[in-house]
Amino acid sequence: FSVFVALIILTTITVAASVMYPGKIGIAVAMVVTPVKATLILMYFMHLKFERPVFVIMFLVAVAILALVMGLTIVDYQYR
């Protein structure tokens, strides 16, 4: 229940920041709050917190590869 409440509060913060401060500040708040929300979802709702460390490492490697591919795509797009 506490994770659900935390997610509601973080969503409220994100929406309030985007309404009150549209633009760079709202985006910055969203960029900080969103990974926190994703971590809560991964740890509790996907039960990653209760898994063996090897599964956590496999997941983090997959996320790192995804981030690398997305980063390289962004760099390629900027220099075209």
N, CA, C and O atoms as CSV, one atom per row, in Angstrom:
chain,resi,resn,atom,element,x,y,z
A,1,PHE,N,N,0.824,-1.197,0.000
A,1,PHE,CA,C,0.000,0.000,0.000
A,1,PHE,C,C,0.866,1.258,0.000
A,1,PHE,O,O,0.528,2.247,-0.650
A,2,SER,N,N,1.969,1.220,0.721
A,2,SER,CA,C,2.834,2.405,0.799
A,2,SER,C,C,3.484,2.716,-0.552
A,2,SER,O,O,3.714,3.883,-0.870
A,3,VAL,N,N,3.778,1.692,-1.342
A,3,VAL,CA,C,4.341,1.929,-2.672
A,3,VAL,C,C,3.304,2.595,-3.566
A,3,VAL,O,O,3.630,3.500,-4.335
A,4,PHE,N,N,2.077,2.155,-3.465
A,4,PHE,CA,C,0.992,2.761,-4.240
A,4,PHE,C,C,0.834,4.243,-3.878
A,4,PHE,O,O,0.692,5.086,-4.764
A,5,VAL,N,N,0.860,4.553,-2.602
A,5,VAL,CA,C,0.742,5.948,-2.153
A,5,VAL,C,C,1.935,6.764,-2.645
A,5,VAL,O,O,1.772,7.903,-3.081
A,6,ALA,N,N,3.128,6.184,-2.577
A,6,ALA,CA,C,4.319,6.890,-3.066
A,6,ALA,C,C,4.205,7.182,-4.556
A,6,ALA,O,O,4.572,8.269,-5.002
A,7,LEU,N,N,3.701,6.224,-5.332
A,7,LEU,CA,C,3.530,6.443,-6.765
A,7,LEU,C,C,2.498,7.534,-7.053
A,7,LEU,O,O,2.676,8.335,-7.970
A,8,ILE,N,N,1.432,7.561,-6.278
A,8,ILE,CA,C,0.423,8.621,-6.449
A,8,ILE,C,C,1.025,9.984,-6.130
A,8,ILE,O,O,0.794,10.950,-6.856
A,9,ILE,N,N,1.791,10.066,-5.053
A,9,ILE,CA,C,2.418,11.339,-4.673
A,9,ILE,C,C,3.419,11.790,-5.737
A,9,ILE,O,O,3.447,12.965,-6.104
A,10,LEU,N,N,4.235,10.868,-6.230
A,10,LEU,CA,C,5.217,11.228,-7.252
A,10,LEU,C,C,4.540,11.642,-8.562
A,10,LEU,O,O,5.018,12.545,-9.248
A,11,THR,N,N,3.443,10.993,-8.906
A,11,THR,CA,C,2.694,11.394,-10.099
A,11,THR,C,C,2.102,12.782,-9.924
A,11,THR,O,O,2.107,13.588,-10.855
A,12,THR,N,N,1.591,13.060,-8.732
A,12,THR,CA,C,1.048,14.389,-8.444
A,12,THR,C,C,2.127,15.451,-8.555
A,12,THR,O,O,1.881,16.531,-9.094
A,13,ILE,N,N,3.311,15.159,-8.056
A,13,ILE,CA,C,4.429,16.113,-8.160
A,13,ILE,C,C,4.780,16.363,-9.618
A,13,ILE,O,O,5.014,17.505,-10.012
A,14,THR,N,N,4.820,15.318,-10.414
A,14,THR,CA,C,5.153,15.462,-11.830
A,14,THR,C,C,4.114,16.301,-12.565
A,14,THR,O,O,4.464,17.202,-13.327
A,15,VAL,N,N,2.846,16.007,-12.337
A,15,VAL,CA,C,1.777,16.758,-13.008
A,15,VAL,C,C,1.764,18.208,-12.542
A,15,VAL,O,O,1.619,19.119,-13.357
A,16,ALA,N,N,1.914,18.429,-11.244
A,16,ALA,CA,C,1.921,19.800,-10.722
A,16,ALA,C,C,3.089,20.603,-11.290
A,16,ALA,O,O,2.929,21.777,-11.623
A,17,ALA,N,N,4.250,19.984,-11.402
A,17,ALA,CA,C,5.407,20.691,-11.958
A,17,ALA,C,C,5.195,21.026,-13.426
A,17,ALA,O,O,5.590,22.099,-13.882
A,18,SER,N,N,4.571,20.114,-14.170
A,18,SER,CA,C,4.355,20.394,-15.589
A,18,SER,C,C,3.287,21.461,-15.809
A,18,SER,O,O,3.328,22.178,-16.809
A,19,VAL,N,N,2.331,21.574,-14.883
A,19,VAL,CA,C,1.290,22.591,-15.018
A,19,VAL,C,C,1.798,23.943,-14.529
A,19,VAL,O,O,1.582,24.965,-15.179
A,20,MET,N,N,2.471,23.946,-13.384
A,20,MET,CA,C,2.921,25.210,-12.797
A,20,MET,C,C,4.161,25.776,-13.489
A,20,MET,O,O,4.314,26.993,-13.594
A,21,TYR,N,N,5.041,24.896,-13.958
A,21,TYR,CA,C,6.284,25.336,-14.591
A,21,TYR,C,C,6.467,24.638,-15.935
A,21,TYR,O,O,7.327,23.767,-16.064
A,22,PRO,N,N,5.669,25.011,-16.938
A,22,PRO,CA,C,5.853,24.362,-18.239
A,22,PRO,C,C,7.195,24.779,-18.831
A,22,PRO,O,O,7.609,25.933,-18.720
A,23,GLY,N,N,7.839,23.854,-19.438
A,23,GLY,CA,C,9.148,24.152,-20.021
A,23,GLY,C,C,10.240,23.365,-19.336
A,23,GLY,O,O,10.060,22.210,-18.949
A,24,LYS,N,N,11.380,24.022,-19.195
A,24,LYS,CA,C,12.569,23.318,-18.721
A,24,LYS,C,C,12.459,22.832,-17.286
A,24,LYS,O,O,12.937,21.740,-16.977
A,25,ILE,N,N,11.857,23.591,-16.415
A,25,ILE,CA,C,11.757,23.166,-15.014
A,25,ILE,C,C,10.824,21.972,-14.885
A,25,ILE,O,O,11.138,21.018,-14.174
A,26,GLY,N,N,9.698,22.010,-15.552
A,26,GLY,CA,C,8.765,20.886,-15.520
A,26,GLY,C,C,9.384,19.621,-16.089
A,26,GLY,O,O,9.176,18.526,-15.566
A,27,ILE,N,N,10.149,19.779,-17.168
A,27,ILE,CA,C,10.823,18.627,-17.763
A,27,ILE,C,C,11.897,18.095,-16.825
A,27,ILE,O,O,12.054,16.882,-16.690
A,28,ALA,N,N,12.633,18.985,-16.180
A,28,ALA,CA,C,13.677,18.557,-15.247
A,28,ALA,C,C,13.079,17.772,-14.074
A,28,ALA,O,O,13.629,16.754,-13.653
A,29,VAL,N,N,11.956,18.254,-13.556
A,29,VAL,CA,C,11.297,17.536,-12.458
A,29,VAL,C,C,10.840,16.162,-12.935
A,29,VAL,O,O,11.003,15.170,-12.224
A,30,ALA,N,N,10.274,16.103,-14.125
A,30,ALA,CA,C,9.833,14.815,-14.667
A,30,ALA,C,C,11.006,13.867,-14.884
A,30,ALA,O,O,10.879,12.663,-14.661
A,31,MET,N,N,12.139,14.395,-15.313
A,31,MET,CA,C,13.315,13.561,-15.546
A,31,MET,C,C,13.904,13.018,-14.248
A,31,MET,O,O,14.573,11.985,-14.256
A,32,VAL,N,N,13.661,13.705,-13.140
A,32,VAL,CA,C,14.148,13.228,-11.839
A,32,VAL,C,C,13.144,12.260,-11.216
A,32,VAL,O,O,13.538,11.238,-10.654
A,33,VAL,N,N,11.870,12.568,-11.310
A,33,VAL,CA,C,10.841,11.769,-10.638
A,33,VAL,C,C,10.569,10.454,-11.368
A,33,VAL,O,O,10.310,9.437,-10.724
A,34,THR,N,N,10.622,10.458,-12.682
A,34,THR,CA,C,10.280,9.267,-13.450
A,34,THR,C,C,11.176,8.063,-13.144
A,34,THR,O,O,10.646,6.964,-12.981
A,35,PRO,N,N,12.500,8.208,-13.057
A,35,PRO,CA,C,13.304,7.031,-12.684
A,35,PRO,C,C,12.997,6.498,-11.281
A,35,PRO,O,O,13.102,5.297,-11.035
A,36,VAL,N,N,12.622,7.386,-10.373
A,36,VAL,CA,C,12.250,6.941,-9.027
A,36,VAL,C,C,10.982,6.094,-9.104
A,36,VAL,O,O,10.895,5.037,-8.478
A,37,LYS,N,N,10.007,6.560,-9.869
A,37,LYS,CA,C,8.775,5.791,-10.042
A,37,LYS,C,C,9.049,4.454,-10.727
A,37,LYS,O,O,8.502,3.425,-10.331
A,38,ALA,N,N,9.890,4.472,-11.747
A,38,ALA,CA,C,10.219,3.229,-12.449
A,38,ALA,C,C,10.921,2.246,-11.519
A,38,ALA,O,O,10.675,1.042,-11.584
A,39,THR,N,N,11.790,2.754,-10.657
A,39,THR,CA,C,12.475,1.879,-9.707
A,39,THR,C,C,11.496,1.246,-8.732
A,39,THR,O,O,11.595,0.055,-8.435
A,40,LEU,N,N,10.556,2.033,-8.237
A,40,LEU,CA,C,9.545,1.474,-7.340
A,40,LEU,C,C,8.727,0.386,-8.029
A,40,LEU,O,O,8.464,-0.664,-7.443
A,41,ILE,N,N,8.332,0.637,-9.256
A,41,ILE,CA,C,7.543,-0.345,-10.000
A,41,ILE,C,C,8.344,-1.618,-10.236
A,41,ILE,O,O,7.838,-2.724,-10.046
A,42,LEU,N,N,9.594,-1.455,-10.649
A,42,LEU,CA,C,10.428,-2.627,-10.900
A,42,LEU,C,C,10.678,-3.429,-9.636
A,42,LEU,O,O,10.598,-4.657,-9.653
A,43,MET,N,N,10.973,-2.760,-8.564
A,43,MET,CA,C,11.334,-3.460,-7.335
A,43,MET,C,C,10.155,-4.175,-6.686
A,43,MET,O,O,10.299,-5.300,-6.209
A,44,TYR,N,N,9.007,-3.537,-6.665
A,44,TYR,CA,C,7.888,-4.106,-5.913
A,44,TYR,C,C,6.858,-4.817,-6.779
A,44,TYR,O,O,6.463,-5.940,-6.463
A,45,PHE,N,N,6.413,-4.187,-7.867
A,45,PHE,CA,C,5.370,-4.803,-8.672
A,45,PHE,C,C,5.911,-5.887,-9.593
A,45,PHE,O,O,5.190,-6.823,-9.937
A,46,MET,N,N,7.174,-5.771,-9.994
A,46,MET,CA,C,7.781,-6.823,-10.814
A,46,MET,C,C,8.631,-7.768,-9.960
A,46,MET,O,O,9.303,-8.655,-10.487
A,47,HIS,N,N,8.595,-7.575,-8.658
A,47,HIS,CA,C,9.248,-8.446,-7.679
A,47,HIS,C,C,10.749,-8.581,-7.888
A,47,HIS,O,O,11.328,-9.610,-7.539
A,48,LEU,N,N,11.384,-7.569,-8.445
A,48,LEU,CA,C,12.819,-7.620,-8.670
A,48,LEU,C,C,13.587,-7.531,-7.349
A,48,LEU,O,O,14.717,-8.011,-7.252
A,49,LYS,N,N,12.989,-6.932,-6.358
A,49,LYS,CA,C,13.630,-6.804,-5.052
A,49,LYS,C,C,13.832,-8.169,-4.399
A,49,LYS,O,O,14.784,-8.360,-3.643
A,50,PHE,N,N,12.957,-9.100,-4.681
A,50,PHE,CA,C,12.987,-10.395,-4.024
A,50,PHE,C,C,13.656,-11.486,-4.864
A,50,PHE,O,O,13.647,-12.655,-4.478
A,51,GLU,N,N,14.226,-11.118,-5.989
A,51,GLU,CA,C,14.882,-12.093,-6.858
A,51,GLU,C,C,16.354,-12.243,-6.481
A,51,GLU,O,O,16.906,-11.454,-5.715
A,52,ARG,N,N,16.972,-13.285,-7.047
A,52,ARG,CA,C,18.396,-13.491,-6.838
A,52,ARG,C,C,19.179,-12.401,-7.566
A,52,ARG,O,O,18.696,-11.860,-8.560
A,53,PRO,N,N,20.369,-12.074,-7.093
A,53,PRO,CA,C,21.162,-10.994,-7.708
A,53,PRO,C,C,21.480,-11.221,-9.186
A,53,PRO,O,O,21.654,-10.255,-9.929
A,54,VAL,N,N,21.560,-12.467,-9.623
A,54,VAL,CA,C,21.875,-12.706,-11.020
A,54,VAL,C,C,20.779,-12.159,-11.934
A,54,VAL,O,O,21.084,-11.667,-13.021
A,55,PHE,N,N,19.526,-12.232,-11.526
A,55,PHE,CA,C,18.440,-11.681,-12.338
A,55,PHE,C,C,18.489,-10.155,-12.371
A,55,PHE,O,O,18.192,-9.536,-13.392
A,56,VAL,N,N,18.862,-9.569,-11.258
A,56,VAL,CA,C,18.997,-8.107,-11.205
A,56,VAL,C,C,20.121,-7.665,-12.139
A,56,VAL,O,O,19.979,-6.677,-12.859
A,57,ILE,N,N,21.228,-8.390,-12.128
A,57,ILE,CA,C,22.353,-8.051,-13.005
A,57,ILE,C,C,21.955,-8.212,-14.470
A,57,ILE,O,O,22.299,-7.372,-15.302
A,58,MET,N,N,21.236,-9.281,-14.787
A,58,MET,CA,C,20.780,-9.482,-16.166
A,58,MET,C,C,19.869,-8.339,-16.606
A,58,MET,O,O,19.973,-7.859,-17.735
A,59,PHE,N,N,18.991,-7.910,-15.730
A,59,PHE,CA,C,18.093,-6.812,-16.060
A,59,PHE,C,C,18.879,-5.516,-16.268
A,59,PHE,O,O,18.617,-4.778,-17.219
A,60,LEU,N,N,19.833,-5.238,-15.389
A,60,LEU,CA,C,20.621,-4.016,-15.516
A,60,LEU,C,C,21.478,-4.016,-16.779
A,60,LEU,O,O,21.675,-2.966,-17.390
A,61,VAL,N,N,21.982,-5.167,-17.172
A,61,VAL,CA,C,22.733,-5.263,-18.429
A,61,VAL,C,C,21.814,-4.949,-19.609
A,61,VAL,O,O,22.210,-4.232,-20.528
A,62,ALA,N,N,20.611,-5.472,-19.591
A,62,ALA,CA,C,19.664,-5.195,-20.675
A,62,ALA,C,C,19.325,-3.704,-20.739
A,62,ALA,O,O,19.238,-3.132,-21.826
A,63,VAL,N,N,19.135,-3.082,-19.585
A,63,VAL,CA,C,18.846,-1.646,-19.553
A,63,VAL,C,C,20.047,-0.850,-20.050
A,63,VAL,O,O,19.880,0.135,-20.769
A,64,ALA,N,N,21.244,-1.263,-19.679
A,64,ALA,CA,C,22.453,-0.569,-20.134
A,64,ALA,C,C,22.609,-0.666,-21.651
A,64,ALA,O,O,22.971,0.314,-22.302
A,65,ILE,N,N,22.337,-1.843,-22.217
A,65,ILE,CA,C,22.416,-1.999,-23.672
A,65,ILE,C,C,21.370,-1.137,-24.360
A,65,ILE,O,O,21.654,-0.514,-25.384
A,66,LEU,N,N,20.164,-1.095,-23.807
A,66,LEU,CA,C,19.115,-0.241,-24.369
A,66,LEU,C,C,19.536,1.229,-24.317
A,66,LEU,O,O,19.356,1.961,-25.291
A,67,ALA,N,N,20.093,1.659,-23.189
A,67,ALA,CA,C,20.543,3.051,-23.053
A,67,ALA,C,C,21.663,3.363,-24.045
A,67,ALA,O,O,21.700,4.451,-24.618
A,68,LEU,N,N,22.566,2.419,-24.245
A,68,LEU,CA,C,23.655,2.615,-25.197
A,68,LEU,C,C,23.123,2.769,-26.615
A,68,LEU,O,O,23.537,3.672,-27.342
A,69,VAL,N,N,22.216,1.898,-27.005
A,69,VAL,CA,C,21.643,1.968,-28.360
A,69,VAL,C,C,20.869,3.272,-28.548
A,69,VAL,O,O,20.982,3.921,-29.588
A,70,MET,N,N,20.088,3.652,-27.543
A,70,MET,CA,C,19.340,4.911,-27.659
A,70,MET,C,C,20.292,6.107,-27.708
A,70,MET,O,O,20.079,7.042,-28.479
A,71,GLY,N,N,21.335,6.076,-26.890
A,71,GLY,CA,C,22.313,7.166,-26.899
A,71,GLY,C,C,23.017,7.285,-28.234
A,71,GLY,O,O,23.190,8.391,-28.747
A,72,LEU,N,N,23.424,6.164,-28.805
A,72,LEU,CA,C,24.069,6.197,-30.116
A,72,LEU,C,C,23.112,6.679,-31.195
A,72,LEU,O,O,23.529,7.369,-32.125
A,73,THR,N,N,21.846,6.330,-31.088
A,73,THR,CA,C,20.855,6.801,-32.055
A,73,THR,C,C,20.675,8.307,-31.942
A,73,THR,O,O,20.568,8.993,-32.958
A,74,ILE,N,N,20.642,8.824,-30.738
A,74,ILE,CA,C,20.495,10.276,-30.545
A,74,ILE,C,C,21.703,11.013,-31.100
A,74,ILE,O,O,21.549,12.036,-31.768
A,75,VAL,N,N,22.900,10.508,-30.834
A,75,VAL,CA,C,24.116,11.143,-31.358
A,75,VAL,C,C,24.113,11.106,-32.883
A,75,VAL,O,O,24.462,12.096,-33.525
A,76,ASP,N,N,23.723,9.978,-33.466
A,76,ASP,CA,C,23.658,9.871,-34.923
A,76,ASP,C,C,22.647,10.857,-35.494
A,76,ASP,O,O,22.907,11.490,-36.518
A,77,TYR,N,N,21.514,10.988,-34.850
A,77,TYR,CA,C,20.465,11.896,-35.317
A,77,TYR,C,C,20.922,13.354,-35.256
A,77,TYR,O,O,20.601,14.142,-36.146
A,78,GLN,N,N,21.674,13.716,-34.208
A,78,GLN,CA,C,22.114,15.104,-34.052
A,78,GLN,C,C,23.128,15.521,-35.107
A,78,GLN,O,O,23.192,16.697,-35.465
A,79,TYR,N,N,23.906,14.599,-35.602
A,79,TYR,CA,C,24.960,14.944,-36.556
A,79,TYR,C,C,24.574,14.674,-38.015
A,79,TYR,O,O,25.442,14.562,-38.880
A,80,ARG,N,N,23.305,14.574,-38.275
A,80,ARG,CA,C,22.855,14.408,-39.659
A,80,ARG,C,C,22.423,15.725,-40.238
A,80,ARG,O,O,22.011,15.784,-41.397
